[in-house]
Amino acid sequence: MMVAALQNDRGFTLLNILQPCPSFNDHNTAKWYRERVREIGDDHDPYNMHAALDLAMQWGDEIPVGIIYRNDRESFESR
């Protein structure tokens, strides 16, 4: 995901990195993340904004990770 984010040369990229902090958060531990993090399936269409928003709102028993949304529209600068 970091490579895909760096290769995006057409605008904004948001890369959310999930990293536990053992000093200040003893609830969301590495074990807690391992039990919940799930790769997004191949059936997800990252060009569908509504599906991406639904997926992004999931947080709790399952945390989806992967490319949630992308689009191919022309950047502001190139217009």
C-alpha positions, 0 to 999 in steps of 0.5 A, a space after each residue: 500500500 505504501 508503494 501504491 501511495 507513493 506511485 500516485 502522482 495525480 493528486 492527493 493520497 491518504 495512507 492510514 497506518 495502524 500502529 499500536 502504542 504500548 506506552 499510551 494505549 493498553 487496549 488497542 494492542 498488537 494482538 487486538 489489531 491482529 485479531 481484527 485486521 482483514 485484507 479487502 477482498 478482490 470483489 471490492 471495486 475501489 472506483 465505487 465511492 459508495 462501496 468505499 464509504 461503507 467499507 471505510 466506516 467499518 471499525 470494530 470486530 473487523 478493520 478492512 485494510 487495502 486500497 479502499 477508494 481511488 479515481 481516475 479523474 484528471 487532477 486540478 493542476 493538469 486542467 
